[in-house]
């Protein structure tokens, strides 16, 4: 089974920084590469990924960043935002919420390390919760 998932930037960063191959965020990223998770995004989300992954403090090689972004674009699904007028504690996270809302008719999830930044909804989950759903 495949799962449509909007991936918050913090999940990608956590996976790439993790020293543990069995961490939940690493398993989520691996599921993107094996096709179990189909990433959902729009241009703004891709730009956020690119911007954050290129921050000097992370020291991720450009080739690795480009490979990840290319994989997302190749195997993912582009979605327009569904304007919700939702007020979030972190306005910069609104794009992730509105993209997952646009795909609710397809049972999409939003995986994040910052659940408190979003409304409490059953489709907004942590990496561990997503892995439990996928079992």
DSSP file (Angstrom, degrees, kcal/mol; ACC not computed):
  #  RESIDUE AA STRUCTURE BP1 BP2  ACC     N-H-->O    O-->H-N    N-H-->O    O-->H-N    TCO  KAPPA ALPHA  PHI   PSI    X-CA   Y-CA   Z-CA
    1    1 A X              0   0    0      0, 0.0     2,-0.3     0, 0.0     0, 0.0   0.000 360.0 360.0 360.0 144.9    0.0    0.0    0.0
    2    2 A X        -     0   0    0     35,-0.0     2,-0.4    36,-0.0    35,-0.2  -0.797 360.0-152.4-107.9 151.9    1.1    3.6   -0.7
    3    3 A X  E     -a   37   0A   0     33,-2.4    35,-3.3    -2,-0.3     2,-0.5  -0.987  11.5-138.2-127.1 127.5    0.6    6.6    1.4
    4    4 A X  E     +a   38   0A   0     -2,-0.4   105,-2.3   102,-0.3     2,-0.4  -0.744  35.4 177.4 -81.1 124.9    0.3   10.2    0.3
    5    5 A X  E     -ab  39 109A   0     33,-2.3    35,-2.1    -2,-0.5     2,-0.6  -0.984  32.2-149.8-140.4 126.4    2.3   12.3    2.8
    6    6 A X  E     - b   0 110A   0    103,-3.3   105,-2.6    -2,-0.4     2,-0.6  -0.842  28.5-148.7 -85.2 124.8    3.2   15.9    3.1
    7    7 A X  E     - b   0 111A   0     -2,-0.6   105,-0.2    33,-0.5     2,-0.1  -0.872   5.1-135.8-106.1 116.1    6.6   15.9    4.8
    8    8 A X    >>  -     0   0    0    103,-2.6     3,-1.4    -2,-0.6     4,-1.2  -0.380  23.8-117.5 -65.0 145.5    7.4   18.8    7.1
    9    9 A X  H 3> S+     0   0    0      1,-0.3     4,-2.4     2,-0.2     5,-0.2   0.837 112.0  63.0 -55.0 -36.4   11.0   20.1    6.7
   10   10 A X  H 3> S+     0   0    0      1,-0.2     4,-2.2     2,-0.2    -1,-0.3   0.798  99.2  55.0 -64.2 -26.9   11.9   19.2   10.3
   11   11 A X  H <> S+     0   0    0     -3,-1.4     4,-2.3   100,-0.3    -1,-0.2   0.909 108.8  47.5 -71.0 -41.8   11.3   15.5    9.5
   12   12 A X  H  X S+     0   0    0     -4,-1.2     4,-2.6     2,-0.2     5,-0.2   0.944 113.4  47.7 -62.1 -47.6   13.7   15.6    6.6
   13   13 A X  H  X S+     0   0    0     -4,-2.4     4,-2.1     1,-0.2     5,-0.2   0.929 111.7  50.1 -60.5 -46.0   16.3   17.4    8.7
   14   14 A X  H  X S+     0   0    0     -4,-2.2     4,-1.3     1,-0.2    -1,-0.2   0.908 111.9  48.3 -59.4 -43.0   15.9   15.0   11.5
   15   15 A X  H  < S+     0   0    0     -4,-2.3     3,-0.2     1,-0.2    -1,-0.2   0.923 112.8  47.1 -64.0 -44.1   16.3   12.0    9.2
   16   16 A X  H  < S+     0   0    0     -4,-2.6    -1,-0.2     1,-0.2    -2,-0.2   0.789 116.3  44.2 -71.7 -26.8   19.4   13.4    7.5
   17   17 A X  H  < S+     0   0    0     -4,-2.1    -1,-0.2    -5,-0.2    -2,-0.2   0.643  89.2 112.6 -88.8 -15.7   21.1   14.3   10.8
   18   18 A X     <  -     0   0    0     -4,-1.3    -3,-0.0    -3,-0.2    -4,-0.0  -0.275  50.4-163.0 -64.9 140.1   20.2   11.0   12.5
   19   19 A X  S    S+     0   0    0      1,-0.1     2,-0.6     2,-0.0    -1,-0.1   0.395  73.4  81.5 -95.6  -0.8   22.9    8.6   13.4
   20   20 A X    >   -     0   0    0      1,-0.1     3,-1.7    -5,-0.1     6,-0.2  -0.922  62.3-160.7-115.2 115.0   20.4    5.8   13.9
   21   21 A X  T 3  S+     0   0    0     -2,-0.6    -1,-0.1     1,-0.3    -3,-0.0   0.663  93.2  55.4 -67.5 -15.1   19.2    4.0   10.8
   22   22 A X  T 3  S+     0   0    0      4,-0.1    -1,-0.3     5,-0.0    -2,-0.0   0.346  77.7 123.5 -99.9   7.1   16.1    2.7   12.7
   23   23 A X  S <> S-     0   0    0     -3,-1.7     4,-2.4     1,-0.1     5,-0.2  -0.325  72.7-117.1 -65.6 153.0   14.9    6.2   13.8
   24   24 A X  H  > S+     0   0    0      1,-0.2     4,-2.1     2,-0.2     5,-0.1   0.883 113.7  50.6 -60.2 -41.0   11.3    7.0   12.8
   25   25 A X  H  > S+     0   0    0      2,-0.2     4,-2.3     1,-0.2    -1,-0.2   0.892 110.1  49.8 -68.4 -37.1   12.3    9.9   10.6
   26   26 A X  H  > S+     0   0    0     -6,-0.2     4,-2.9     2,-0.2    -1,-0.2   0.913 110.2  51.3 -64.1 -41.9   14.9    7.8    8.8
   27   27 A X  H  X S+     0   0    0     -4,-2.4     4,-1.9     2,-0.2    -2,-0.2   0.876 108.9  51.3 -63.7 -36.8   12.3    5.1    8.2
   28   28 A X  H  X S+     0   0    0     -4,-2.1     4,-1.1     2,-0.2    -2,-0.2   0.943 112.0  46.1 -63.6 -47.2    9.9    7.7    6.8
   29   29 A X  H >X S+     0   0    0     -4,-2.3     4,-1.8     1,-0.2     3,-0.5   0.905 110.9  52.5 -63.7 -40.8   12.6    9.0    4.4
   30   30 A X  H 3X S+     0   0    0     -4,-2.9     4,-2.1     1,-0.2    -1,-0.2   0.867 104.0  57.7 -60.8 -35.4   13.5    5.4    3.4
   31   31 A X  H 3<>S+     0   0    0     -4,-1.9     6,-2.3     1,-0.2     5,-1.2   0.787 103.2  53.8 -67.3 -26.7    9.8    4.8    2.7
   32   32 A X  H X<5S+     0   0    0     -4,-1.1     3,-0.9    -3,-0.5    -1,-0.2   0.936 110.3  46.5 -67.2 -47.0    9.9    7.7    0.2
   33   33 A X  H 3<5S+     0   0    0     -4,-1.8    -2,-0.2     1,-0.2    -1,-0.2   0.808 113.8  47.4 -68.1 -29.6   12.9    6.0   -1.5
   34   34 A X  T 3<5S-     0   0    0     -4,-2.1    -1,-0.2    -5,-0.1    -2,-0.2   0.488 114.8-114.5 -91.7  -0.5   11.2    2.6   -1.6
   35   35 A X  T < 5S+     0   0    0     -3,-0.9    -3,-0.2    -4,-0.4   -32,-0.1   0.452  86.9 113.3  89.2  -0.1    7.9    4.0   -2.9
   36   36 A X  S   <S+     0   0    0     -5,-1.2   -33,-2.4    -6,-0.2     2,-0.5   0.899  78.9  47.7 -70.2 -39.8    5.8    3.3    0.1
   37   37 A X  E    S-a    3   0A   0     -6,-2.3     2,-0.7   -35,-0.2    -2,-0.3  -0.893  73.1-158.7-102.2 129.3    5.4    7.0    0.8
   38   38 A X  E     -a    4   0A   0    -35,-3.3   -33,-2.3    -2,-0.5    38,-0.1  -0.929  22.9-133.5-104.0 110.6    4.5    9.2   -2.1
   39   39 A X  E     -a    5   0A   0     -2,-0.7    38,-3.0   -35,-0.2     2,-0.4  -0.365  14.8-153.9 -67.6 143.3    5.5   12.8   -1.1
   40   40 A X  E     +d   77   0B   0    -35,-2.1   -33,-0.5    36,-0.2     2,-0.3  -0.963  30.8 139.2-117.4 134.5    3.0   15.5   -1.7
   41   41 A X  E     -d   78   0B   0     36,-2.1    38,-2.8    -2,-0.4     2,-0.3  -0.925  35.6-143.3-157.7 174.7    4.3   19.1   -2.2
   42   42 A X     >  -     0   0    0     -2,-0.3     4,-2.3    36,-0.2     5,-0.2  -0.813  48.4 -85.3-136.7-176.9    4.0   22.3   -4.1
   43   43 A X  H  > S+     0   0    0     -2,-0.3     4,-2.3     1,-0.2     5,-0.2   0.870 126.3  54.1 -62.3 -36.4    6.6   24.8   -5.3
   44   44 A X  H  > S+     0   0    0      2,-0.2     4,-2.1     1,-0.2    -1,-0.2   0.903 109.1  47.9 -65.5 -40.7    6.7   26.6   -2.0
   45   45 A X  H  > S+     0   0    0      2,-0.2     4,-2.7     1,-0.2    -2,-0.2   0.928 111.4  50.1 -65.5 -44.6    7.4   23.4   -0.1
   46   46 A X  H  X S+     0   0    0     -4,-2.3     4,-2.6     1,-0.2    -2,-0.2   0.904 110.5  50.5 -60.3 -40.3   10.1   22.4   -2.5
   47   47 A X  H  X S+     0   0    0     -4,-2.3     4,-2.7     2,-0.2    -1,-0.2   0.891 109.6  50.8 -64.6 -39.0   11.7   25.9   -2.1
   48   48 A X  H  X S+     0   0    0     -4,-2.1     4,-2.8     2,-0.2     5,-0.3   0.935 110.5  49.2 -63.1 -45.9   11.5   25.5    1.7
   49   49 A X  H  X S+     0   0    0     -4,-2.7     4,-2.9     1,-0.2     5,-0.3   0.957 113.5  46.6 -55.3 -51.2   13.2   22.1    1.5
   50   50 A X  H  X S+     0   0    0     -4,-2.6     4,-1.3     1,-0.2    -2,-0.2   0.916 114.4  47.0 -59.7 -46.1   15.9   23.6   -0.7
   51   51 A X  H  < S+     0   0    0     -4,-2.7     3,-0.2     2,-0.2    -1,-0.2   0.944 116.8  41.2 -62.7 -50.6   16.5   26.6    1.4
   52   52 A X  H >< S+     0   0    0     -4,-2.8     3,-1.6     1,-0.2    -2,-0.2   0.910 112.5  53.4 -68.3 -42.8   16.6   24.8    4.8
   53   53 A X  H 3< S+     0   0    0     -4,-2.9     7,-0.5    -5,-0.3    -1,-0.2   0.777 106.8  54.8 -64.4 -24.9   18.7   21.9    3.5
   54   54 A X  T 3< S+     0   0    0     -4,-1.3    -1,-0.3    -5,-0.3    -2,-0.2   0.412  75.4 126.6 -88.7   2.3   21.3   24.4    2.1
   55   55 A X    X>  -     0   0    0     -3,-1.6     3,-1.8    -4,-0.2     4,-0.9  -0.414  66.0-130.0 -61.3 131.9   21.8   26.1    5.5
   56   56 A X  T 34 S+     0   0    0      1,-0.3     3,-0.4     2,-0.2    -1,-0.2   0.801 101.6  68.0 -55.2 -32.1   25.5   26.1    6.2
   57   57 A X  T 34 S+     0   0    0      1,-0.2    -1,-0.3     2,-0.1    -2,-0.1   0.775 100.1  49.8 -62.5 -24.5   25.1   24.7    9.7
   58   58 A X  T <4 S-     0   0    0     -3,-1.8    -1,-0.2    -6,-0.2    -2,-0.2   0.802  86.4-156.5 -84.9 -29.4   23.9   21.4    8.3
   59   59 A X     <  +     0   0    0     -4,-0.9     2,-0.4    -3,-0.4    -3,-0.1   0.829  25.9 168.5  57.8  34.9   26.8   20.9    5.9
   60   60 A X        -     0   0    0     -7,-0.5    -1,-0.2    -5,-0.4    -2,-0.1  -0.649  41.2-109.7 -76.9 132.9   24.8   18.6    3.6
   61   61 A X     >  -     0   0    0     -2,-0.4     4,-2.1     1,-0.1     3,-0.5  -0.360  19.7-126.2 -62.3 139.9   26.6   18.0    0.3
   62   62 A X  H  > S+     0   0    0      1,-0.2     4,-2.9     2,-0.2     5,-0.2   0.873 109.8  56.8 -53.6 -40.5   24.8   19.7   -2.7
   63   63 A X  H  > S+     0   0    0      1,-0.2     4,-2.2     2,-0.2    -1,-0.2   0.887 107.2  48.1 -62.1 -39.0   24.7   16.4   -4.6
   64   64 A X  H  > S+     0   0    0     -3,-0.5     4,-2.3     2,-0.2    -1,-0.2   0.906 112.2  48.9 -67.7 -41.4   22.8   14.8   -1.7
   65   65 A X  H  X S+     0   0    0     -4,-2.1     4,-2.7     2,-0.2     5,-0.2   0.943 112.7  47.6 -62.2 -47.2   20.3   17.6   -1.5
   66   66 A X  H  X S+     0   0    0     -4,-2.9     4,-2.8     1,-0.2     5,-0.2   0.891 110.3  52.4 -63.2 -39.3   19.8   17.6   -5.2
   67   67 A X  H  X S+     0   0    0     -4,-2.2     4,-2.2    -5,-0.2    -1,-0.2   0.920 111.2  46.9 -61.7 -44.2   19.3   13.8   -5.2
   68   68 A X  H  X S+     0   0    0     -4,-2.3     4,-2.4     2,-0.2    -2,-0.2   0.938 114.4  46.1 -63.1 -47.7   16.7   14.1   -2.5
   69   69 A X  H  X S+     0   0    0     -4,-2.7     4,-2.5     1,-0.2    -2,-0.2   0.893 112.1  51.4 -64.5 -39.4   14.8   16.9   -4.2
   70   70 A X  H  X S+     0   0    0     -4,-2.8     4,-2.8    -5,-0.2    -1,-0.2   0.905 109.8  50.1 -63.2 -41.1   14.9   15.1   -7.5
   71   71 A X  H  X S+     0   0    0     -4,-2.2     4,-2.6     2,-0.2     5,-0.3   0.927 110.5  49.8 -62.4 -44.7   13.5   11.9   -5.9
   72   72 A X  H  X S+     0   0    0     -4,-2.4     4,-1.7     1,-0.2    -2,-0.2   0.936 114.8  43.8 -59.1 -46.7   10.7   14.0   -4.4
   73   73 A X  H  < S+     0   0    0     -4,-2.5    -2,-0.2     1,-0.2    -1,-0.2   0.891 116.2  47.1 -67.3 -39.2    9.9   15.6   -7.7
   74   74 A X  H  < S+     0   0    0     -4,-2.8    -2,-0.2    -5,-0.2    -1,-0.2   0.917 127.3  23.4 -70.3 -44.2   10.1   12.3   -9.7
   75   75 A X  H  < S+     0   0    0     -4,-2.6    -2,-0.2    -5,-0.2    -1,-0.2   0.491 109.4  86.3-104.4  -5.1    8.1   10.1   -7.4
   76   76 A X  S  < S-     0   0    0     -4,-1.7     2,-0.4    -5,-0.3   -36,-0.2  -0.195  72.5-115.5 -90.7-176.4    6.0   12.7   -5.6
   77   77 A X  E     -d   40   0B   0    -38,-3.0   -36,-2.1    -2,-0.1     2,-0.3  -0.982  18.4-137.1-124.5 127.5    2.7   14.4   -6.3
   78   78 A X  E     -d   41   0B   0     -2,-0.4     2,-0.4   -38,-0.2   -36,-0.2  -0.672  27.6-178.0 -81.6 136.5    2.3   18.1   -6.9
   79   79 A X        -     0   0    0    -38,-2.8     2,-0.2    -2,-0.3   -36,-0.1  -0.999  24.1-127.9-137.7 139.7   -0.7   19.6   -5.2
   80   80 A X        -     0   0    0     -2,-0.4     2,-0.2    22,-0.1    22,-0.1  -0.538  39.1-101.4 -76.9 150.8   -2.2   23.1   -5.1
   81   81 A X        -     0   0    0     -2,-0.2     2,-0.8    20,-0.1    18,-0.2  -0.473  22.9-137.9 -69.9 143.2   -2.8   24.6   -1.7
   82   82 A X        -     0   0    0     16,-1.6     2,-0.3    -2,-0.2    19,-0.1  -0.919  25.6-128.8 -98.8 108.3   -6.4   24.6   -0.4
   83   83 A X        +     0   0    0     -2,-0.8    -2,-0.0     1,-0.2    16,-0.0  -0.414  38.7 166.5 -63.8 121.4   -6.8   28.1    1.1
   84   84 A X        -     0   0    0     -2,-0.3    -1,-0.2     2,-0.1     3,-0.1   0.616  38.6-136.7-111.8 -19.3   -8.1   27.5    4.6
   85   85 A X        +     0   0    0      1,-0.2     2,-0.2     0, 0.0    -2,-0.1   0.700  48.2 161.2  60.8  19.3   -7.7   30.8    6.3
   86   86 A X        -     0   0    0      8,-0.1     2,-0.6     1,-0.1    -1,-0.2  -0.477  37.2-137.4 -68.3 139.1   -6.5   28.7    9.3
   87   87 A X        -     0   0    0     -2,-0.2     2,-0.3    -3,-0.1    -1,-0.1  -0.906  25.8-172.2-100.7 116.7   -4.5   30.7   11.9
   88   88 A X        -     0   0    0     -2,-0.6     3,-0.3     1,-0.1    30,-0.1  -0.764  35.6-121.1-107.8 154.4   -1.4   28.6   13.0
   89   89 A X  S    S+     0   0    0     28,-0.3     2,-0.6    -2,-0.3    -1,-0.1   0.835 114.0  39.7 -59.5 -31.9    1.0   29.4   15.8
   90   90 A X  S >  S-     0   0    0     27,-0.5     3,-2.5     1,-0.1     4,-0.3  -0.882  74.6-166.4-119.0  96.1    3.8   29.3   13.1
   91   91 A X  G >  S+     0   0    0     -2,-0.6     3,-1.6     1,-0.3     4,-0.3   0.778  85.0  67.1 -55.4 -28.0    2.4   31.0    9.9
   92   92 A X  G 3  S+     0   0    0      1,-0.3     3,-0.4     2,-0.1    -1,-0.3   0.690  94.5  59.3 -67.3 -15.9    5.3   29.6    7.9
   93   93 A X  G X> S+     0   0    0     -3,-2.5     4,-1.5     1,-0.2     3,-0.7   0.518  77.6  93.6 -86.5  -5.9    3.9   26.2    8.4
   94   94 A X  H <> S+     0   0    0     -3,-1.6     4,-3.0    -4,-0.3     5,-0.3   0.857  76.5  60.8 -58.0 -37.5    0.5   27.1    6.7
   95   95 A X  H 3> S+     0   0    0     -3,-0.4     4,-2.1    -4,-0.3    -1,-0.2   0.891 103.5  50.1 -59.3 -39.9    1.7   25.8    3.3
   96   96 A X  H <> S+     0   0    0     -3,-0.7     4,-2.0    -4,-0.2    -1,-0.2   0.919 113.3  46.3 -63.8 -43.2    2.2   22.3    4.7
   97   97 A X  H  X S+     0   0    0     -4,-1.5     4,-2.2     1,-0.2    -2,-0.2   0.923 113.2  48.1 -65.0 -45.3   -1.3   22.3    6.3
   98   98 A X  H  X S+     0   0    0     -4,-3.0   -16,-1.6     1,-0.2     4,-1.4   0.826 110.6  51.3 -70.3 -30.4   -3.0   23.7    3.2
   99   99 A X  H  X S+     0   0    0     -4,-2.1     4,-0.8    -5,-0.3    -1,-0.2   0.917 111.3  47.0 -71.1 -42.3   -1.3   21.2    0.8
  100  100 A X  H >< S+     0   0    0     -4,-2.0     3,-0.8     1,-0.2     8,-0.3   0.884 110.0  54.4 -65.8 -35.3   -2.4   18.2    3.0
  101  101 A X  H >< S+     0   0    0     -4,-2.2     3,-1.4     1,-0.2     4,-0.3   0.871 101.9  58.2 -63.7 -35.3   -5.9   19.7    3.2
  102  102 A X  H 3< S+     0   0    0     -4,-1.4     3,-0.2     1,-0.3    -1,-0.2   0.744 110.7  43.4 -65.5 -22.2   -6.0   19.8   -0.6
  103  103 A X  T X<>S+     0   0    0     -4,-0.8     3,-1.7    -3,-0.8     5,-1.4   0.152  76.8 109.8-110.1  17.3   -5.4   16.0   -0.7
  104  104 A X  G X 5S+     0   0    0     -3,-1.4     3,-1.6     1,-0.3    -1,-0.2   0.802  71.5  64.7 -64.8 -27.3   -7.8   15.0    2.1
  105  105 A X  G 3 5S+     0   0    0      1,-0.3    -1,-0.3    -4,-0.3    -2,-0.1   0.654 106.1  45.9 -68.2 -11.9  -10.1   13.3   -0.5
  106  106 A X  G < 5S-     0   0    0     -3,-1.7  -102,-0.3  -102,-0.0    -1,-0.3   0.140 119.6-110.8-113.2  16.5   -7.1   11.0   -1.1
  107  107 A X  T < 5 +     0   0    0     -3,-1.6  -103,-0.2     1,-0.1    -3,-0.2   0.862  52.9 177.3  59.6  41.6   -6.4   10.4    2.6
  108  108 A X      < -     0   0    0     -5,-1.4     2,-0.3    -8,-0.3  -103,-0.2  -0.370  15.1-146.9 -73.8 155.1   -3.1   12.2    2.7
  109  109 A X  E     -b    5   0A   0   -105,-2.3  -103,-3.3    -2,-0.1     2,-0.5  -0.840   7.3-142.1-116.9 156.7   -1.1   12.7    5.9
  110  110 A X  E     -bc   6 124A   0     13,-2.9    15,-2.8    -2,-0.3     2,-0.5  -0.991  17.9-160.1-115.0 119.6    1.1   15.5    7.2
  111  111 A X  E     +bc   7 125A   0   -105,-2.6  -103,-2.6    -2,-0.5     2,-0.3  -0.891  24.1 156.7-103.6 128.4    4.1   14.1    9.1
  112  112 A X        -     0   0    0     13,-2.5     3,-0.3    -2,-0.5    15,-0.2  -0.975  49.5-143.2-147.8 155.2    5.8   16.6   11.4
  113  113 A X  S    S+     0   0    0     -2,-0.3     2,-0.2     1,-0.2     3,-0.2   0.409 100.8  61.5 -93.9  -1.7    8.0   16.9   14.4
  114  114 A X    >   +     0   0    0      1,-0.1     3,-2.3     2,-0.0     4,-0.2  -0.494  55.0 157.3-123.9  61.1    6.0   19.9   15.5
  115  115 A X  G >  S+     0   0    0      1,-0.3     3,-1.9    -3,-0.3    -1,-0.1   0.812  71.3  67.0 -55.7 -31.5    2.4   18.7   16.0
  116  116 A X  G 3  S+     0   0    0      1,-0.3    -1,-0.3    -3,-0.2   -27,-0.2   0.678  90.0  65.0 -67.0 -15.4    1.7   21.6   18.3
  117  117 A X  G <  S+     0   0    0     -3,-2.3   -27,-0.5   -28,-0.1   -28,-0.3   0.533 103.0  55.3 -80.9  -5.7    2.1   24.0   15.3
  118  118 A X  S <  S-     0   0    0     -3,-1.9   -30,-0.0    -4,-0.2   -24,-0.0  -0.837  96.3 -88.5-127.1 159.5   -1.0   22.5   13.6
  119  119 A X        -     0   0    0     -2,-0.3     2,-1.0     1,-0.1     5,-0.1  -0.323  54.1 -98.1 -60.9 151.1   -4.7   21.8   14.5
  120  120 A X        +     0   0    0     -4,-0.1     2,-0.3     3,-0.0    -1,-0.1  -0.633  65.7 150.8 -76.1 104.6   -5.3   18.5   16.2
  121  121 A X    >   -     0   0    0     -2,-1.0     3,-1.6     3,-0.2    -3,-0.0  -0.966  55.6-121.3-135.1 148.9   -6.4   16.3   13.3
  122  122 A X  T 3  S+     0   0    0     -2,-0.3    -2,-0.0     1,-0.3    -1,-0.0   0.695 111.9  56.0 -66.7 -17.1   -6.1   12.6   12.8
  123  123 A X  T 3  S+     0   0    0    -14,-0.1   -13,-2.9     1,-0.1     2,-0.7   0.428  88.4  83.4 -95.5   0.8   -4.1   13.1    9.6
  124  124 A X  E <   +c  110   0A   0     -3,-1.6     2,-0.3   -15,-0.2    -3,-0.2  -0.919  67.9 159.8-104.3 111.4   -1.4   15.3   11.2
  125  125 A X  E     -c  111   0A   0    -15,-2.8   -13,-2.5    -2,-0.7     2,-0.1  -0.836  41.5-114.3-134.6 160.8    1.0   12.8   12.7
  126  126 A X     >  -     0   0    0     -2,-0.3     4,-2.4   -15,-0.2     5,-0.2  -0.402  44.5-100.8 -82.9 170.8    4.5   12.3   14.0
  127  127 A X  H  > S+     0   0    0    -15,-0.2     4,-2.3     1,-0.2     5,-0.2   0.914 124.9  50.5 -60.5 -42.9    6.9   10.0   12.3
  128  128 A X  H  > S+     0   0    0      1,-0.2     4,-2.0     2,-0.2    -1,-0.2   0.916 110.3  49.3 -61.8 -43.1    6.3    7.3   14.9
  129  129 A X  H  > S+     0   0    0      1,-0.2     4,-2.2     2,-0.2    -1,-0.2   0.899 109.7  51.7 -63.8 -40.2    2.5    7.6   14.4
  130  130 A X  H  X S+     0   0    0     -4,-2.4     4,-2.1     1,-0.2    -1,-0.2   0.917 107.9  51.7 -63.0 -42.4    2.9    7.4   10.6
  131  131 A X  H  X S+     0   0    0     -4,-2.3     4,-0.7     1,-0.2    -1,-0.2   0.893 108.9  51.2 -61.8 -39.1    4.9    4.2   10.9
  132  132 A X  H >< S+     0   0    0     -4,-2.0     3,-0.8     1,-0.2    -1,-0.2   0.909 109.8  49.9 -62.9 -41.7    2.2    2.7   13.2
  133  133 A X  H 3< S+     0   0    0     -4,-2.2    -2,-0.2     1,-0.2    -1,-0.2   0.875 108.8  53.2 -62.3 -37.8   -0.4    3.6   10.6
  134  134 A X  H 3<        0   0    0     -4,-2.1    -1,-0.2     1,-0.2    -2,-0.2   0.602 360.0 360.0 -76.8 -11.5    1.7    2.0    7.8
  135  135 A X    <<        0   0    0     -3,-0.8    -1,-0.2    -4,-0.7    -2,-0.1   0.500 360.0 360.0 -69.9 360.0    2.0   -1.3    9.7
